Amino acid sequence: MRFFKKLLGSLAAMTVLAGCGHRIEQSRPLPPAPFAYLRLAACKAYSSNIVECQLEYGTEFGRQRLGPVQEKGLSTAADGQRYQVESCYRVTRIQKELPNFVCRISITTSGADAGSVLIKGGTAVGLARILGDREQLRYRWTPDQWSRLRD
């Protein structure tokens, strides 16, 4: 009986000490909100070096797709690679009601800088609403009164 107590005691001590030497993998810090919840996912490579990804917003418990983003020269090392949006800034346009953004991205798994992407069209409108752009929150599309295209 004494032998089993010593054996169990030494096994318990070894288990505790084994945990002390284990290095905890330090995860890289996430960017500030709302960028921490913005990712490019479901990337597909097409001919002429164009990559299309879906801009997603939310956590792993619930994500919504804002729309597609196309960029030339993004690396697609693995099928379905994910990119983390680090920051975005607005790019000026002639038509002010439709925003364009350039966003810095990094590879989600390694944290390495992956470059930047241009976000435009409906995807940029959704991004502007997430970023709290008051103009986009109030904006409603209206047909151009001088357009020659009629329904």
ChimeraX attribute file (.defattr): number of C-alpha atoms within 10 A of each C-alpha:
attribute: neighborCount
match mode: 1-to-1
recipient: residues
	/A:1	6
	/A:2	7
	/A:3	8
	/A:4	9
	/A:5	10
	/A:6	11
	/A:7	12
	/A:8	12
	/A:9	12
	/A:10	12
	/A:11	12
	/A:12	12
	/A:13	11
	/A:14	12
	/A:15	11
	/A:16	11
	/A:17	11
	/A:18	10
	/A:19	10
	/A:20	10
	/A:21	8
	/A:22	8
	/A:23	7
	/A:24	8
	/A:25	6
	/A:26	6
	/A:27	9
	/A:28	10
	/A:29	8
	/A:30	14
	/A:31	14
	/A:32	10
	/A:33	11
	/A:34	16
	/A:35	19
	/A:36	17
	/A:37	18
	/A:38	26
	/A:39	25
	/A:40	26
	/A:41	21
	/A:42	16
	/A:43	23
	/A:44	16
	/A:45	19
	/A:46	11
	/A:47	6
	/A:48	8
	/A:49	11
	/A:50	14
	/A:51	18
	/A:52	18
	/A:53	22
	/A:54	20
	/A:55	25
	/A:56	23
	/A:57	21
	/A:58	15
	/A:59	12
	/A:60	7
	/A:61	5
	/A:62	8
	/A:63	13
	/A:64	12
	/A:65	16
	/A:66	19
	/A:67	19
	/A:68	20
	/A:69	20
	/A:70	19
	/A:71	15
	/A:72	14
	/A:73	14
	/A:74	18
	/A:75	15
	/A:76	13
	/A:77	7
	/A:78	9
	/A:79	11
	/A:80	14
	/A:81	17
	/A:82	20
	/A:83	25
	/A:84	27
	/A:85	26
	/A:86	22
	/A:87	18
	/A:88	19
	/A:89	10
	/A:90	14
	/A:91	12
	/A:92	11
	/A:93	10
	/A:94	7
	/A:95	7
	/A:96	9
	/A:97	13
	/A:98	18
	/A:99	24
	/A:100	23
	/A:101	21
	/A:102	16
	/A:103	18
	/A:104	18
	/A:105	23
	/A:106	19
	/A:107	18
	/A:108	19
	/A:109	12
	/A:110	10
	/A:111	16
	/A:112	12
	/A:113	14
	/A:114	17
	/A:115	13
	/A:116	17
	/A:117	19
	/A:118	17
	/A:119	24
	/A:120	20
	/A:121	14
	/A:122	15
	/A:123	20
	/A:124	24
	/A:125	23
	/A:126	20
	/A:127	25
	/A:128	20
	/A:129	14
	/A:130	16
	/A:131	14
	/A:132	11
	/A:133	14
	/A:134	10
	/A:135	14
	/A:136	19
	/A:137	13
	/A:138	8
	/A:139	11
	/A:140	9
	/A:141	7
	/A:142	6
	/A:143	9
	/A:144	9
	/A:145	8
	/A:146	6
	/A:147	7
	/A:148	7
	/A:149	8
	/A:150	7
	/A:151	3
